[in-house]
Amino acid sequence: MTVDVFSAERCLFKPAQVAADPIPTIFAFPNDYSVGITSLGYQVVWALLARHPDLQVSRLFTNLQEPLPRSPELLGFSLSWELDYANILDLLESLGIPLWASDRHSGAYPLVFGGGPVLTANPEPLAEFFDVILLGDGETLLTDFIAAYQTARHADREAQLLALSQVPGLYVPSLYQVSYTSPAGAIAAITPTRPDVPATVNKQTYRGNTLAASTVVTEHAAWPNIYMVEVVRSCPEMCRFCLASYLTLPFRTPSLTETLIPAIERGLAVTDRIGLLGASVTQHPEFEQLLDYFSQPQLEQVRLSIASVRTSTVTVKLAQILSQRGTQSLTIAIESGSEHLRQIVNKKLDQDQILAAAINAKAGGLKGIKFYGMAGIPGETEADLQATVDLMRELKRQVPGLKLSLGCSTFVPKAHTPFQWFGVNPQAEKRLQFLQKHLRPQGIDFRPESYNWSVIQALMARGDRRLSRLLELARHYGDSLGSYRRAFKQLKGQLPSLEFYVHDDWDQQQILPWSHLQGPLPQETLQKHFQSATALF
């Protein structure tokens, strides 16, 4: 089976001719092949590694693998989903590698590194399992990481880690000591273990004009035969809860004629399915011209899908082209039907724009709109929930025949955003139930995300290093919230409570688990944005 799956890949890059004495490397995705190969981030990093002549790279998934080196020197993980951490630990065990980085100093174990959105946002809950964590964009970091490793390749582990810690964006957790006011108390300090280690590690941002595009197309991907193109990176809207905006600043847009269309045409040479990716695709300054490109008669067989779009950019033209290219519905994030709540989160959107988007979508031939909202947003009242119900009812009344769905998650605080100091509202589960009770009888497809999953997500989003022991325990109990509660009970007195990590509002002066890891904006700026929000409560 392994041979069949890998042989079905259509590779869109040429791997390097491997040099003498290459570094044996494993690059893993902690989920099955169909999920991992659909991750654009994983594809791009794999291609960057495979293009490097000094590396011999093998891929590893939870269900498939290429032939692996007997004695790998580097083992990398790309982490996109929090609960996949358990698969990282399972894969380490299957390879005979100690879970804890501190246990790898003796013996010929590979250097375990990791990257991806989960680790860049807040690596601390998993920090004890990694030797090195790459904070930021792989396009910038990987070359520097490999070069630094090469210089220290034949040194001992301690010298290797020290050399890597000198590279901007490379975070070596073992070289930072975290102290606490008490075993179950807040963080007292985070300090380097030696004077030649930087006190702060800065996330690295790729500023080139060429963004990511698929490096492989395969029928075995979760989205079969799709070729993905990153149209924008980050988002200019800066909703105050949004990791995808704040952590990835600045907003970047590649040239249409120099970059995007050539990338798309490389994909069209091997498939007729194109996916346009980005947090705010329709805000590319040349998006209208991109639509004109796809409206050409010779591309009428192309199946086009697009990531979430900004509501105010939904035109009849956009809807027409998408419907003609195989798309049935649009995805739009509105967060709430309450104007007041959208002001709190800095969602620059009014009711008329939402209604116009629905009218235009139907006029252009689309069958439905998938709205995304949240419950438990800081400052939310019952009147705000009712406003969401009223909005969906009004849309159903004014745009009959358009299938409406509302996917709704619970607000989860994220590191490096202005809302990182807020906890999860413990009433959020009841608020999801309120929306369900009032929307489903109206014929509106309401799709709530699991509240328990949101609690686990918040735990990892705000966790510190003391969670590493808890995560190791919880994975043996299952992936339910009850498993984490059981682990907390077992470790009582050794770390703060679940409520501290998940539900408590934190003081803006306290030391955060990621205070030594600098994102795009300084803490003072995030505090100003926080205060702008709370002034509207």
Order of alpha helices (4+ residues) and beta strands (2+ residues): alpha-beta-beta-alpha-alpha-beta-beta-alpha-beta-alpha-beta-alpha-alpha-beta-beta-beta-beta-beta-beta-alpha-alpha-beta-alpha-beta-alpha-beta-alpha-alpha-beta-alpha-beta-alpha-beta-alpha-alpha-alpha-alpha-beta-alpha
